[in-house]
Amino acid sequence: RSGGEVSAPAVYKTETSQLIVKERRELWFETPCAPELTPEFVSSLQRALKARGHYRGAATGYIDLRTRGAIRKYQAPQGLDSAILSLAAARKLGLIAYDQEQSN
């Protein structure tokens, strides 16, 4: 209106849109078997990651968010951007022995 009166209240909307930042890809890798992931194994994992500067905190024996973050930080430079411990990383950390047949 010409008198400066508000004829209706303002209407606000939020619009969201999706943007693909990185194409999805499937990632396959071997992991330690669930029975091997004992509290003692996880504590050793946490100590090994701490010794390499990737984990801060106490060795609790539980795979929590902090442990998963440390696993991701350790594996990412090796080409595996995952918070799930790979069998190769466990071997490299000295937590799982190599098979005799594979080492030849």
C-alpha positions in Angstrom: 0.0 0.0 0.0 1.1 3.5 -0.4 0.6 4.4 3.3 3.4 1.9 4.3 1.0 -0.5 6.1 1.8 -4.2 6.1 -1.1 -6.0 4.5 0.2 -9.5 5.3 3.1 -10.9 7.4 6.2 -12.0 5.7 6.5 -15.6 4.7 9.9 -17.3 5.1 10.8 -20.7 3.5 13.9 -22.8 3.7 14.9 -24.5 0.5 17.4 -27.4 0.5 19.2 -28.9 -2.4 21.5 -31.9 -2.6 24.9 -31.7 -4.2 27.1 -34.7 -4.9 30.4 -33.8 -3.6 32.1 -37.1 -4.1 30.8 -40.0 -6.1 29.8 -43.0 -4.1 32.0 -46.1 -4.5 32.0 -49.5 -3.0 34.9 -50.4 -0.8 35.8 -54.0 -0.1 38.5 -55.0 2.3 39.2 -57.8 4.8 38.6 -57.1 8.5 39.5 -59.1 11.6 36.8 -61.6 12.6 34.4 -60.5 15.3 35.6 -63.1 17.9 39.1 -61.6 17.6 37.9 -58.1 18.6 38.1 -58.9 22.3 38.6 -56.1 24.9 42.2 -57.1 25.1 42.7 -56.8 21.3 40.9 -53.4 21.2 43.1 -52.2 24.1 46.2 -53.3 22.2 44.8 -51.5 19.1 44.3 -48.3 21.1 47.8 -48.4 22.6 49.3 -49.1 19.1 47.3 -46.1 17.6 48.4 -43.9 20.6 52.0 -44.8 20.1 51.7 -43.6 16.5 50.0 -40.3 17.5 46.5 -41.1 16.3 44.7 -41.9 19.5 44.3 -39.8 22.6 42.7 -41.3 25.7 42.8 -44.4 27.8 42.9 -47.9 26.5 39.3 -48.8 27.3 38.9 -52.0 25.3 35.9 -50.6 23.5 35.7 -49.4 19.9 34.1 -45.9 20.5 34.0 -42.8 18.3 37.5 -41.7 19.4 38.9 -45.2 18.5 37.1 -45.2 15.1 38.5 -41.7 14.4 42.0 -42.9 15.2 41.5 -45.9 12.9 40.4 -43.7 10.1 43.4 -41.3 10.6 45.8 -44.3 10.6 44.3 -46.0 7.5 43.6 -42.9 5.3 47.2 -42.3 4.2 47.4 -45.9 3.2 44.4 -45.4 0.8 41.6 -46.7 3.0 39.4 -43.9 4.3 37.3 -46.0 6.7 36.8 -46.1 10.5 36.5 -49.9 10.3 39.8 -51.7 11.0 41.2 -53.5 8.0 43.1 -56.8 8.4 46.0 -55.2 6.6 46.2 -52.3 9.1 45.9 -54.7 12.0 48.8 -56.7 10.6 50.8 -53.5 10.0 50.2 -52.5 13.6 51.5 -55.8 14.7 48.2 -57.0 16.2 47.6 -60.0 13.9 50.3 -62.4 12.7 50.9 -62.9 9.0 50.1 -66.3 7.5 53.3 -68.3 6.6 51.9 -68.9 3.1 51.2 -65.2 2.5 54.6 -63.9 3.6 56.5 -66.1 1.1 
